């Protein structure tokens, strides 16, 4: 498996001719920054990282009376979505808010089991249609309290009897330390206990919503984490990309490294040369992804390009 150190070493040796550690023209910090840039550029152009298992990236917990949810910032494209509880009707329909605005009156306030999703609600967010109704939504107005010792959440005159042991709720509190998902352990009428740690808060204005279902997505995404200089020393493996798809990264680094404004580093002709190599390499990766996803078709050239699929 190729490591981050391998890529940086290849770049210094075969692209930059910068192998003397006593007088590097490009620091490791600079090269790691450029590695992250070209890595993300390659991913965005060819979408080689498909994910449906990384919980933090591919799962969204759907709450009572909430229609818009944050997408993880690493998601480039949502290609499929379904409800965890749905084993009958298949995936949700992908749509746009523009279409819903034109065809469904007041769709943002309609309730029911979500059947459609809009990955481009607004920057960084996804919307569902319809949203779940407000059952198991508890809105407090200076009447919800938290007791750290017993992990109890209570509401003056409230009724939590609809919750059951094992339910998950999301707490949004004016005491921000209490915000987040909590798992119900015991249930009374005006109070319930949770398994997670909470802090004391008396008569706050919190909102508590039950998790009604989980949206499971298949996404194209960026890497789970950016590379750092420490990854060079640790010889961290580049696990989310095939070895042959890593081999072109030194050219991606070189196309920007040779634009560094210094007498010994600024070579726009070399930058252009490596830019061309990297553009060709991106086409190769894109072709590989097309072939992987269309294994049942004979290879024919795509009209107007040199890409076979």
N, C-alpha and C positions, 0 to 999 in steps of 0.2 A: 504494500500500500504506500502510495506517495505521501511524503510529509511536507509540512510547511517549509522546513529547512531545505528539503530537496529543491523546491521551487525557487527559493531565494538564492541558493547556491547555483542552480542552473542559470538564473538571471544574471548573476554577477559574472559567471564564467563565459557563457555563450552569447550573451546579449550586450552586457555593459563593459566587459573587460575591466572589471573592478574587483580584483581578488586580493588586494593587499589590505589586511584588516588594520594596519597601522595608519593608513591614509585613504580610507574609503571616501569616494566622491559622493556616494549616496549612503545615508545612514540606514540601519535596519528599520528605524521608525518610518522613514520615507518609503522604503520598499514595501513594508507591510501595508501602509496606507494605499499604495498603488495596487498591491495584490488584492485588497478588498474591493477596490474600484473595478478592476478588470474581472474579478470573480463574479461580482454582481452583474456586470454588463453581460457576461456570458450567460448567466442564469436567466436574466430578463429577456435576452434575445432568443434563447432556445428552450427555456423552461425545463432543464434537465432534472430538477428536484421536485418530484411529485410526492405528496405526503398525505396519508390518511390515518396516521397512528400517533403523531405527537399531540397529546391532549391539549396542551396550552395553545396550540396553533390551529388545530382542526376541529375543536369542539366548542360550541357556544351553548351555555345553559339558558333556556328560555323561561322567562318569568311571567307571573301574572301581570297583565295590563301593561306590558312593555313591548313596543314594536320595533325598536331600533337598538342595535347592539354593536359594540366596538369589534372590529376585525383586528387580529394581531398584525402588527406593522410589518411582519415578514411575509405576509400573504401577498402574492402578485395577482393570482387569479383563482377564483372558486369555480371548479369544473363540475362539482356534483354536491348535492346536499340532501340529507334525509333525516327524519326524526328517529331517535333511538327506539321509541316505542312502536314504530310502524313497521310491521312485517308483512303487510298486505298490499299497500298501494304504491310502494316504490318511492323513488326520489321526489323531492319537491320540484316544482316548475321554476325555472329561472326566468325572471322577468325584469322590467325596469320600472322605476317610479313614474317615468313619463307615460308608459302605457297604462298604468293604474290610474294616473291622474285623468287620462282621457276616457277611461272605460268604467271606472267604479267610483260612484259618488261617495265622498267622505270615507275613503278606504282606510285611512289611518285610524279611524275610530271603530271600524268593524271588528267584531270578535268571533272567535271560533278556533278550531285547530289549524295552525298554519299549513298552507298548501303551496305557497309561492315565496320566493326570496329574491331580493334585489341587492346584489353585491355592491352596487354603487349608489347607496342612499345619499351619502355625502362623504367627503374625504375621510377615509379610515373607518367607515361604518357600513353595516349591512342592515336592511330592514326586512321584516317578514309580513306576509299578508295571508289571512287575517292574524291579528295578535290574540293571545289567550285573554279571556275575560278577567275581571277583577276579583274573582273568587280567590280567597287566600291572600288577598292584599290587605295589609293592616297599616293604615296611615295614622300616625300619632300626632297630636298637637299638644306638646308639653304634658303628656300623660303616659309615656313609656319609660320604664326604669330598667336598669341593668345592675345585677349584683354579681360581683366578681367571684366571691367565695363559693357560692352555690351554683354559679353559671346560669342564673335565672334571668329570663326576660319577661317582664309583666307589663300589662296595660290597664290603667284604671277603667273599670267598666268594660274591658275588652272581652273577646270571645275567640280563643284559640282552639276550641274543641274540634275544629275541622282538620287540624293537623294530626298526623300519626307518627309514631316512633319511626325514625329512619328518614323522615322527610328532610329535604334540604331547603333552607331559606336563605335569601340574601338580605342583609341588614344594611340600610343606609341611614346613618345616625349623625346628629350634630357632634357627638363625641366620636371623632374619626377613628379612634382605635378600635371601635366596635364594628366598623364597616367590614363587610365581606360575607362569605358563605358560611353558614352554620348548620350543623346537623342536629336534628331534634332527638333528645334522649327520653324525656318524659313530657307529658302534656296534661295541663289542667284546663280550667276555663279561662281564667284571666292571666295565666302565666304558662311558660314552658321552660325546660332546661335544655342546654346544648352541650355538646362534647368539647367544643373549642373554648379557648380562653377569651374572656371578655373583661372589660374594666367597669368600675362602678360609674353609674350615671343615673341621676334622679330626675324624673319627669322631663325627659328630653322629647324632641320632635323627630322621632325616627319613622322610617317607613320599612316595613317588612314584607317581602314578597316570596311566595313559594316558587321553587323551581318546578315547572310543569312538565318539561321535557328537555332533551338535549339534542341540538342539531349536530349531526356528524357530517363533516365535509371532506371532500377530496380537493386538495389545493395544489397549485404550483407556487413555490415559495422561494425566498432567499435562504441562505444558510442559517442554521439555528443560532449561530454566534459569529461575530466578527473576529478575524484573526488578530492576534497581538504579537508583539515582539517576544513575549514569553513562549509563544508557540514555536519559535525558531529553536530556542534552547531546549525545550521539551520534546522537540521532534514530533509535534502533534500530527497525527495522520489526517489527511483530507478524506473523510469517509463518505461524504455526501455526493461525490462526483466520481465517475469512472476514471481509472488511471489514464486512459488515453485521452480523456477530456481535460485532464489537468496539464497535459504536455504543452498546450499552446499558451498557457498563462504567462510565461516569460516574455512573449511578444506583446501581450497586453500590458505588462508592466513597462516594457521598453518604449512603447509608443508615447507614454507620458514622461518617463524618466528622462528621455533625451530632450525634453522641453524645459528642464530645470535651468533657470537663468543664471548660468555661471560659465566662465570661459572654458572650463574643462568638461562641462556636461551638456551644454546647449548645442545640439546637432539636429536641426529640423529635418534634414534629409534622412537621417537614421530613424527619427521618430516616424516619418512617413513610411519608410520601408517596413518597420515593425507593425505600424497600423495596418498596412495592407496584408501582412501575414496573418495578423489577428482576425481581420475581417474574413479572410478565406477560412481560417480555422473555425470561426463561428458558424459558417455555412456547413462545414463538415459535421459539427455537433448537431446542428438543426436537422440535417439529413438523417443522422443516426437516430434521433428521437422520432422522426417521422417513420422510419423503417421499423422501429421497435413497436410503435402503436398501430402499424398497418402491416402485420406479418403475412396476411392472407392475400395480398395483392402482388402481382408481378411488378418488377421495377420498371417504371417508365419515366421519362423526363417531364418535370412540371413545365407547363407552357411558359416560355419566356425566361426560363432559368436553366442553370446547369445542375439543379438538384434532382436527383432521382429518388422516387418513392414508390 
